[in-house]
Amino acid sequence: MDERALYDLACVERRCPRCDGRTRQIDKDTSSGREMREYGCEACGWNHGFDLGVALWKMMSDAKNRAPGK
């Protein structure tokens, strides 16, 4: 299963790809400048981390630092 299909199943539909149980978000971290989320299934113990790209705060900070007059 490709990463996008896995994300849609685990995060959007909230279904575990291993046992079809319900998944939930375990952790969200943006401290690295990337939006990293971890989802898991309590029924079978499956978990997976997703890199969702540049964090919004990082984009805003970069844009502010590139603004004219800086």
N, CA, C and O atoms as a CHARMM CRD file, in Angstrom:
* protein
*
  280
    1    1 MET  N      0.85700  -1.17000   0.00000 PROA 1      0.00000
    2    1 MET  CA     0.00000   0.00000   0.00000 PROA 1      0.00000
    3    1 MET  C      0.90300   1.23400   0.00000 PROA 1      0.00000
    4    1 MET  O      1.83900   1.31900   0.79500 PROA 1      0.00000
    5    2 ASP  N      0.62700   2.18000  -0.88200 PROA 2      0.00000
    6    2 ASP  CA     1.46300   3.38300  -0.91900 PROA 2      0.00000
    7    2 ASP  C      1.12700   4.31000   0.25700 PROA 2      0.00000
    8    2 ASP  O      0.09700   4.15100   0.91200 PROA 2      0.00000
    9    3 GLU  N      2.00400   5.27100   0.50900 PROA 3      0.00000
   10    3 GLU  CA     1.90400   6.15300   1.67600 PROA 3      0.00000
   11    3 GLU  C      0.60400   6.95600   1.67900 PROA 3      0.00000
   12    3 GLU  O     -0.01000   7.12600   2.73300 PROA 3      0.00000
   13    4 ARG  N      0.17700   7.45200   0.52000 PROA 4      0.00000
   14    4 ARG  CA    -1.05200   8.25100   0.44500 PROA 4      0.00000
   15    4 ARG  C     -2.28200   7.40000   0.77600 PROA 4      0.00000
   16    4 ARG  O     -3.16300   7.83800   1.51500 PROA 4      0.00000
   17    5 ALA  N     -2.33600   6.19400   0.23000 PROA 5      0.00000
   18    5 ALA  CA    -3.46400   5.30100   0.51500 PROA 5      0.00000
   19    5 ALA  C     -3.48000   4.90900   1.98700 PROA 5      0.00000
   20    5 ALA  O     -4.54800   4.82600   2.59500 PROA 5      0.00000
   21    6 LEU  N     -2.30600   4.66900   2.56500 PROA 6      0.00000
   22    6 LEU  CA    -2.20100   4.34100   3.98300 PROA 6      0.00000
   23    6 LEU  C     -2.66800   5.50900   4.83900 PROA 6      0.00000
   24    6 LEU  O     -3.37800   5.31200   5.82500 PROA 6      0.00000
   25    7 TYR  N     -2.27200   6.73800   4.46500 PROA 7      0.00000
   26    7 TYR  CA    -2.72300   7.93000   5.19900 PROA 7      0.00000
   27    7 TYR  C     -4.24200   8.05900   5.13500 PROA 7      0.00000
   28    7 TYR  O     -4.89000   8.28900   6.15600 PROA 7      0.00000
   29    8 ASP  N     -4.81300   7.91100   3.93300 PROA 8      0.00000
   30    8 ASP  CA    -6.26800   8.03200   3.78700 PROA 8      0.00000
   31    8 ASP  C     -7.00200   7.01500   4.64500 PROA 8      0.00000
   32    8 ASP  O     -8.00000   7.35300   5.28200 PROA 8      0.00000
   33    9 LEU  N     -6.52300   5.77600   4.67400 PROA 9      0.00000
   34    9 LEU  CA    -7.16700   4.72800   5.44800 PROA 9      0.00000
   35    9 LEU  C     -7.03500   4.97700   6.94600 PROA 9      0.00000
   36    9 LEU  O     -8.03000   4.93100   7.67000 PROA 9      0.00000
   37   10 ALA  N     -5.81400   5.24300   7.42100 PROA 10     0.00000
   38   10 ALA  CA    -5.55800   5.35800   8.86000 PROA 10     0.00000
   39   10 ALA  C     -6.00800   6.68600   9.44700 PROA 10     0.00000
   40   10 ALA  O     -6.48300   6.72800  10.58200 PROA 10     0.00000
   41   11 CYS  N     -5.86700   7.77900   8.69100 PROA 11     0.00000
   42   11 CYS  CA    -6.10900   9.10600   9.25800 PROA 11     0.00000
   43   11 CYS  C     -7.45300   9.70500   8.86000 PROA 11     0.00000
   44   11 CYS  O     -8.09500  10.38200   9.66300 PROA 11     0.00000
   45   12 VAL  N     -7.87300   9.46300   7.65000 PROA 12     0.00000
   46   12 VAL  CA    -9.14100  10.03000   7.17800 PROA 12     0.00000
   47   12 VAL  C    -10.29800   9.09500   7.52400 PROA 12     0.00000
   48   12 VAL  O    -11.28600   9.51300   8.13000 PROA 12     0.00000
   49   13 GLU  N    -10.16700   7.83900   7.13700 PROA 13     0.00000
   50   13 GLU  CA   -11.23400   6.86800   7.41400 PROA 13     0.00000
   51   13 GLU  C    -11.13800   6.28800   8.82300 PROA 13     0.00000
   52   13 GLU  O    -12.09400   5.68300   9.30800 PROA 13     0.00000
   53   14 ARG  N     -9.99800   6.46700   9.48100 PROA 14     0.00000
   54   14 ARG  CA    -9.75300   5.98100  10.84900 PROA 14     0.00000
   55   14 ARG  C     -9.89200   4.46500  10.95700 PROA 14     0.00000
   56   14 ARG  O    -10.45000   3.95500  11.92900 PROA 14     0.00000
   57   15 ARG  N     -9.37900   3.74400   9.94900 PROA 15     0.00000
   58   15 ARG  CA    -9.41500   2.28500   9.94800 PROA 15     0.00000
   59   15 ARG  C     -8.00400   1.73800   9.91100 PROA 15     0.00000
   60   15 ARG  O     -7.16300   2.23000   9.15900 PROA 15     0.00000
   61   16 CYS  N     -7.73900   0.73100  10.71200 PROA 16     0.00000
   62   16 CYS  CA    -6.42500   0.09700  10.76500 PROA 16     0.00000
   63   16 CYS  C     -6.20700  -0.75400   9.51500 PROA 16     0.00000
   64   16 CYS  O     -7.07600  -1.54400   9.14600 PROA 16     0.00000
   65   17 PRO  N     -5.04800  -0.59900   8.85700 PROA 17     0.00000
   66   17 PRO  CA    -4.77800  -1.41900   7.67000 PROA 17     0.00000
   67   17 PRO  C     -4.48800  -2.88000   8.00500 PROA 17     0.00000
   68   17 PRO  O     -4.53900  -3.73700   7.12300 PROA 17     0.00000
   69   18 ARG  N     -4.18800  -3.17000   9.26000 PROA 18     0.00000
   70   18 ARG  CA    -3.86100  -4.53500   9.65400 PROA 18     0.00000
   71   18 ARG  C     -5.10700  -5.31600  10.08700 PROA 18     0.00000
   72   18 ARG  O     -5.33100  -6.43200   9.61600 PROA 18     0.00000
   73   19 CYS  N     -5.92200  -4.73300  10.98400 PROA 19     0.00000
   74   19 CYS  CA    -7.04900  -5.48700  11.54800 PROA 19     0.00000
   75   19 CYS  C     -8.40800  -4.85100  11.28000 PROA 19     0.00000
   76   19 CYS  O     -9.43100  -5.41200  11.67100 PROA 19     0.00000
   77   20 ASP  N     -8.44200  -3.70300  10.62700 PROA 20     0.00000
   78   20 ASP  CA    -9.66600  -2.95000  10.31800 PROA 20     0.00000
   79   20 ASP  C    -10.31200  -2.35300  11.56800 PROA 20     0.00000
   80   20 ASP  O    -11.46800  -1.93000  11.53400 PROA 20     0.00000
   81   21 GLY  N     -9.55500  -2.32000  12.68100 PROA 21     0.00000
   82   21 GLY  CA   -10.04700  -1.66500  13.89100 PROA 21     0.00000
   83   21 GLY  C     -9.98000  -0.15100  13.73200 PROA 21     0.00000
   84   21 GLY  O     -9.59300   0.35100  12.67700 PROA 21     0.00000
   85   22 ARG  N    -10.35000   0.55800  14.76200 PROA 22     0.00000
   86   22 ARG  CA   -10.36900   2.02300  14.73000 PROA 22     0.00000
   87   22 ARG  C     -8.99100   2.57300  15.09600 PROA 22     0.00000
   88   22 ARG  O     -8.39000   2.13500  16.07700 PROA 22     0.00000
   89   23 THR  N     -8.48700   3.53200  14.31300 PROA 23     0.00000
   90   23 THR  CA    -7.21000   4.17800  14.62200 PROA 23     0.00000
   91   23 THR  C     -7.45300   5.52600  15.27900 PROA 23     0.00000
   92   23 THR  O     -8.53800   6.09900  15.18200 PROA 23     0.00000
   93   24 ARG  N     -6.42200   6.01800  15.94900 PROA 24     0.00000
   94   24 ARG  CA    -6.49100   7.36000  16.54700 PROA 24     0.00000
   95   24 ARG  C     -5.12000   8.00400  16.44400 PROA 24     0.00000
   96   24 ARG  O     -4.10400   7.32500  16.30100 PROA 24     0.00000
   97   25 GLN  N     -5.11300   9.32500  16.52100 PROA 25     0.00000
   98   25 GLN  CA    -3.85300  10.05500  16.49000 PROA 25     0.00000
   99   25 GLN  C     -3.18100   9.90200  17.84400 PROA 25     0.00000
  100   25 GLN  O     -3.77500  10.21000  18.87700 PROA 25     0.00000
  101   26 ILE  N     -1.94700   9.42700  17.83900 PROA 26     0.00000
  102   26 ILE  CA    -1.19600   9.21300  19.06900 PROA 26     0.00000
  103   26 ILE  C     -0.34800  10.43600  19.39700 PROA 26     0.00000
  104   26 ILE  O     -0.24000  10.82700  20.55900 PROA 26     0.00000
  105   27 ASP  N      0.25400  11.04000  18.37400 PROA 27     0.00000
  106   27 ASP  CA     1.17100  12.14800  18.61100 PROA 27     0.00000
  107   27 ASP  C      1.19000  13.07600  17.40900 PROA 27     0.00000
  108   27 ASP  O      0.99000  12.64800  16.27200 PROA 27     0.00000
  109   28 LYS  N      1.43200  14.35800  17.67600 PROA 28     0.00000
  110   28 LYS  CA     1.63900  15.35300  16.62800 PROA 28     0.00000
  111   28 LYS  C      2.81300  16.20300  17.06900 PROA 28     0.00000
  112   28 LYS  O      2.83000  16.71100  18.19000 PROA 28     0.00000
  113   29 ASP  N      3.80200  16.36300  16.18600 PROA 29     0.00000
  114   29 ASP  CA     5.00200  17.12600  16.53100 PROA 29     0.00000
  115   29 ASP  C      5.37900  18.01500  15.35600 PROA 29     0.00000
  116   29 ASP  O      5.48900  17.54600  14.22300 PROA 29     0.00000
  117   30 THR  N      5.57700  19.29300  15.62900 PROA 30     0.00000
  118   30 THR  CA     6.01300  20.22400  14.58700 PROA 30     0.00000
  119   30 THR  C      7.31600  20.91100  14.97000 PROA 30     0.00000
  120   30 THR  O      7.73400  21.85700  14.30100 PROA 30     0.00000
  121   31 SER  N      7.96500  20.44900  16.04000 PROA 31     0.00000
  122   31 SER  CA     9.16000  21.13100  16.54500 PROA 31     0.00000
  123   31 SER  C     10.32600  21.10100  15.57100 PROA 31     0.00000
  124   31 SER  O     11.22000  21.94200  15.66000 PROA 31     0.00000
  125   32 SER  N     10.33600  20.15800  14.64900 PROA 32     0.00000
  126   32 SER  CA    11.42100  20.06400  13.66700 PROA 32     0.00000
  127   32 SER  C     11.18600  20.96000  12.45400 PROA 32     0.00000
  128   32 SER  O     12.05000  21.06700  11.58400 PROA 32     0.00000
  129   33 GLY  N     10.01300  21.60700  12.39300 PROA 33     0.00000
  130   33 GLY  CA     9.64800  22.38700  11.22200 PROA 33     0.00000
  131   33 GLY  C      8.84300  21.57200  10.22200 PROA 33     0.00000
  132   33 GLY  O      8.39000  22.10100   9.20700 PROA 33     0.00000
  133   34 ARG  N      8.66300  20.28800  10.50400 PROA 34     0.00000
  134   34 ARG  CA     7.84000  19.39100   9.69100 PROA 34     0.00000
  135   34 ARG  C      6.63200  18.98200  10.52100 PROA 34     0.00000
  136   34 ARG  O      6.73600  18.86300  11.74200 PROA 34     0.00000
  137   35 GLU  N      5.50100  18.76700   9.88700 PROA 35     0.00000
  138   35 GLU  CA     4.32300  18.30000  10.60800 PROA 35     0.00000
  139   35 GLU  C      4.33000  16.77900  10.60400 PROA 35     0.00000
  140   35 GLU  O      4.01600  16.14300   9.59800 PROA 35     0.00000
  141   36 MET  N      4.68900  16.21600  11.73300 PROA 36     0.00000
  142   36 MET  CA     4.79100  14.76500  11.89600 PROA 36     0.00000
  143   36 MET  C      3.62600  14.29800  12.76900 PROA 36     0.00000
  144   36 MET  O      3.40800  14.82100  13.86100 PROA 36     0.00000
  145   37 ARG  N      2.88800  13.31600  12.27700 PROA 37     0.00000
  146   37 ARG  CA     1.77200  12.75500  13.04400 PROA 37     0.00000
  147   37 ARG  C      1.92700  11.24600  13.11700 PROA 37     0.00000
  148   37 ARG  O      2.34700  10.59800  12.15800 PROA 37     0.00000
  149   38 GLU  N      1.58000  10.70600  14.26900 PROA 38     0.00000
  150   38 GLU  CA     1.62400   9.26300  14.45100 PROA 38     0.00000
  151   38 GLU  C      0.22100   8.77600  14.77600 PROA 38     0.00000
  152   38 GLU  O     -0.44700   9.30500  15.66400 PROA 38     0.00000
  153   39 TYR  N     -0.21100   7.76500  14.04400 PROA 39     0.00000
  154   39 TYR  CA    -1.51700   7.15200  14.25500 PROA 39     0.00000
  155   39 TYR  C     -1.31400   5.70300  14.65000 PROA 39     0.00000
  156   39 TYR  O     -0.34300   5.06900  14.23800 PROA 39     0.00000
  157   40 GLY  N     -2.24100   5.17500  15.45700 PROA 40     0.00000
  158   40 GLY  CA    -2.12200   3.79700  15.89200 PROA 40     0.00000
  159   40 GLY  C     -3.46400   3.15500  16.16100 PROA 40     0.00000
  160   40 GLY  O     -4.49500   3.82100  16.25800 PROA 40     0.00000
  161   41 CYS  N     -3.42000   1.83800  16.28000 PROA 41     0.00000
  162   41 CYS  CA    -4.60500   1.02400  16.55800 PROA 41     0.00000
  163   41 CYS  C     -4.39800   0.34200  17.90700 PROA 41     0.00000
  164   41 CYS  O     -3.40600  -0.36000  18.10600 PROA 41     0.00000
  165   42 GLU  N     -5.32900   0.54700  18.82800 PROA 42     0.00000
  166   42 GLU  CA    -5.21800  -0.07900  20.13700 PROA 42     0.00000
  167   42 GLU  C     -5.52000  -1.57000  20.07400 PROA 42     0.00000
  168   42 GLU  O     -5.02100  -2.33500  20.89900 PROA 42     0.00000
  169   43 ALA  N     -6.32400  -1.99000  19.11400 PROA 43     0.00000
  170   43 ALA  CA    -6.73200  -3.39900  19.03000 PROA 43     0.00000
  171   43 ALA  C     -5.56200  -4.32400  18.69700 PROA 43     0.00000
  172   43 ALA  O     -5.40200  -5.37100  19.32400 PROA 43     0.00000
  173   44 CYS  N     -4.74000  -3.94100  17.70800 PROA 44     0.00000
  174   44 CYS  CA    -3.66300  -4.84900  17.28800 PROA 44     0.00000
  175   44 CYS  C     -2.25900  -4.28200  17.52000 PROA 44     0.00000
  176   44 CYS  O     -1.27000  -4.98800  17.32400 PROA 44     0.00000
  177   45 GLY  N     -2.16400  -3.01600  17.93400 PROA 45     0.00000
  178   45 GLY  CA    -0.86300  -2.42500  18.22400 PROA 45     0.00000
  179   45 GLY  C     -0.16500  -1.79100  17.03400 PROA 45     0.00000
  180   45 GLY  O      0.95600  -1.30100  17.16900 PROA 45     0.00000
  181   46 TRP  N     -0.80400  -1.79100  15.87000 PROA 46     0.00000
  182   46 TRP  CA    -0.20100  -1.17300  14.68300 PROA 46     0.00000
  183   46 TRP  C     -0.03900   0.32800  14.92000 PROA 46     0.00000
  184   46 TRP  O     -0.91700   0.96100  15.50700 PROA 46     0.00000
  185   47 ASN  N      1.08300   0.90200  14.46400 PROA 47     0.00000
  186   47 ASN  CA     1.22900   2.35900  14.45300 PROA 47     0.00000
  187   47 ASN  C      2.15000   2.75600  13.31200 PROA 47     0.00000
  188   47 ASN  O      2.97000   1.97100  12.83800 PROA 47     0.00000
  189   48 HSD  N      1.98700   3.99300  12.89000 PROA 48     0.00000
  190   48 HSD  CA     2.76200   4.48600  11.75400 PROA 48     0.00000
  191   48 HSD  C      2.87000   6.00400  11.86700 PROA 48     0.00000
  192   48 HSD  O      1.91600   6.68200  12.25000 PROA 48     0.00000
  193   49 GLY  N      4.04400   6.52200  11.52700 PROA 49     0.00000
  194   49 GLY  CA     4.25900   7.96200  11.51500 PROA 49     0.00000
  195   49 GLY  C      4.14300   8.50800  10.10700 PROA 49     0.00000
  196   49 GLY  O      4.60800   7.88300   9.15400 PROA 49     0.00000
  197   50 PHE  N      3.52700   9.66700   9.97200 PROA 50     0.00000
  198   50 PHE  CA     3.34000  10.31600   8.68000 PROA 50     0.00000
  199   50 PHE  C      4.01500  11.68600   8.70000 PROA 50     0.00000
  200   50 PHE  O      3.85800  12.44600   9.65700 PROA 50     0.00000
  201   51 ASP  N      4.75200  11.99500   7.66100 PROA 51     0.00000
  202   51 ASP  CA     5.35500  13.31100   7.47600 PROA 51     0.00000
  203   51 ASP  C      4.42800  14.07000   6.52700 PROA 51     0.00000
  204   51 ASP  O      4.35700  13.75800   5.33900 PROA 51     0.00000
  205   52 LEU  N      3.72100  15.06300   7.05700 PROA 52     0.00000
  206   52 LEU  CA     2.72800  15.79200   6.26600 PROA 52     0.00000
  207   52 LEU  C      3.28500  17.06800   5.64800 PROA 52     0.00000
  208   52 LEU  O      2.52600  17.90900   5.16700 PROA 52     0.00000
  209   53 GLY  N      4.59300  17.21300   5.65900 PROA 53     0.00000
  210   53 GLY  CA     5.20400  18.36500   5.00600 PROA 53     0.00000
  211   53 GLY  C      5.61600  19.44300   5.98700 PROA 53     0.00000
  212   53 GLY  O      5.65900  19.22500   7.19700 PROA 53     0.00000
  213   54 VAL  N      5.91300  20.59400   5.44800 PROA 54     0.00000
  214   54 VAL  CA     6.39100  21.72500   6.25000 PROA 54     0.00000
  215   54 VAL  C      5.26700  22.21300   7.16400 PROA 54     0.00000
  216   54 VAL  O      4.12400  22.36400   6.73200 PROA 54     0.00000
  217   55 ALA  N      5.60200  22.45500   8.41900 PROA 55     0.00000
  218   55 ALA  CA     4.63500  22.95100   9.39400 PROA 55     0.00000
  219   55 ALA  C      4.23700  24.38500   9.05500 PROA 55     0.00000
  220   55 ALA  O      5.04700  25.16400   8.55200 PROA 55     0.00000
  221   56 LEU  N      2.98700  24.72100   9.33500 PROA 56     0.00000
  222   56 LEU  CA     2.47700  26.05100   9.02300 PROA 56     0.00000
  223   56 LEU  C      3.31000  27.14400   9.68600 PROA 56     0.00000
  224   56 LEU  O      3.61800  28.15300   9.05200 PROA 56     0.00000
  225   57 TRP  N      3.68100  26.95700  10.95700 PROA 57     0.00000
  226   57 TRP  CA     4.45900  27.98700  11.64900 PROA 57     0.00000
  227   57 TRP  C      5.79300  28.21700  10.95300 PROA 57     0.00000
  228   57 TRP  O      6.29100  29.34300  10.92500 PROA 57     0.00000
  229   58 LYS  N      6.37900  27.15500  10.38600 PROA 58     0.00000
  230   58 LYS  CA     7.66600  27.26700   9.69500 PROA 58     0.00000
  231   58 LYS  C      7.51400  28.07000   8.40700 PROA 58     0.00000
  232   58 LYS  O      8.35500  28.91100   8.09100 PROA 58     0.00000
  233   59 MET  N      6.43200  27.80700   7.66200 PROA 59     0.00000
  234   59 MET  CA     6.18100  28.56900   6.43000 PROA 59     0.00000
  235   59 MET  C      5.98000  30.05200   6.73000 PROA 59     0.00000
  236   59 MET  O      6.49900  30.91700   6.02300 PROA 59     0.00000
  237   60 MET  N      5.21800  30.33400   7.79100 PROA 60     0.00000
  238   60 MET  CA     4.94500  31.73700   8.15900 PROA 60     0.00000
  239   60 MET  C      6.23200  32.43200   8.60400 PROA 60     0.00000
  240   60 MET  O      6.46900  33.58600   8.24600 PROA 60     0.00000
  241   61 SER  N      7.05000  31.74600   9.37100 PROA 61     0.00000
  242   61 SER  CA     8.30800  32.30100   9.84500 PROA 61     0.00000
  243   61 SER  C      9.25600  32.57500   8.67800 PROA 61     0.00000
  244   61 SER  O      9.88700  33.63000   8.61600 PROA 61     0.00000
  245   62 ASP  N      9.35000  31.62500   7.76100 PROA 62     0.00000
  246   62 ASP  CA    10.21700  31.80100   6.59300 PROA 62     0.00000
  247   62 ASP  C      9.75400  32.96900   5.72700 PROA 62     0.00000
  248   62 ASP  O     10.57100  33.74500   5.23200 PROA 62     0.00000
  249   63 ALA  N      8.43800  33.08800   5.54700 PROA 63     0.00000
  250   63 ALA  CA     7.90200  34.18900   4.74300 PROA 63     0.00000
  251   63 ALA  C      8.18200  35.53300   5.40600 PROA 63     0.00000
  252   63 ALA  O      8.52200  36.50400   4.72900 PROA 63     0.00000
  253   64 LYS  N      8.04300  35.58900   6.70800 PROA 64     0.00000
  254   64 LYS  CA     8.29600  36.82800   7.43900 PROA 64     0.00000
  255   64 LYS  C      9.77500  37.22500   7.31300 PROA 64     0.00000
  256   64 LYS  O     10.09500  38.40200   7.14300 PROA 64     0.00000
  257   65 ASN  N     10.65700  36.25000   7.39700 PROA 65     0.00000
  258   65 ASN  CA    12.10500  36.52900   7.30800 PROA 65     0.00000
  259   65 ASN  C     12.52500  36.94200   5.91000 PROA 65     0.00000
  260   65 ASN  O     13.55800  37.59400   5.75500 PROA 65     0.00000
  261   66 ARG  N     11.76100  36.58500   4.88700 PROA 66     0.00000
  262   66 ARG  CA    12.08700  36.97000   3.51700 PROA 66     0.00000
  263   66 ARG  C     11.41700  38.26900   3.08700 PROA 66     0.00000
  264   66 ARG  O     11.67100  38.76900   1.99100 PROA 66     0.00000
  265   67 ALA  N     10.57100  38.81000   3.93800 PROA 67     0.00000
  266   67 ALA  CA     9.82000  40.02300   3.60400 PROA 67     0.00000
  267   67 ALA  C     10.78500  41.18400   3.36100 PROA 67     0.00000
  268   67 ALA  O     11.81800  41.27900   4.02400 PROA 67     0.00000
  269   68 PRO  N     10.44700  42.07800   2.40200 PROA 68     0.00000
  270   68 PRO  CA    11.29700  43.24800   2.16000 PROA 68     0.00000
  271   68 PRO  C     11.46800  44.07300   3.43900 PROA 68     0.00000
  272   68 PRO  O     10.54200  44.21800   4.23700 PROA 68     0.00000
  273   69 GLY  N     12.65000  44.59400   3.60200 PROA 69     0.00000
  274   69 GLY  CA    12.92800  45.41200   4.79000 PROA 69     0.00000
  275   69 GLY  C     13.48400  44.59600   5.93900 PROA 69     0.00000
  276   69 GLY  O     13.75200  45.14000   7.01000 PROA 69     0.00000
  277   70 LYS  N     13.65600  43.34000   5.74300 PROA 70     0.00000
  278   70 LYS  CA    14.22300  42.49500   6.80000 PROA 70     0.00000
  279   70 LYS  C     15.70500  42.36000   6.65000 PROA 70     0.00000
  280   70 LYS  O     16.34800  41.68400   7.45300 PROA 70     0.00000
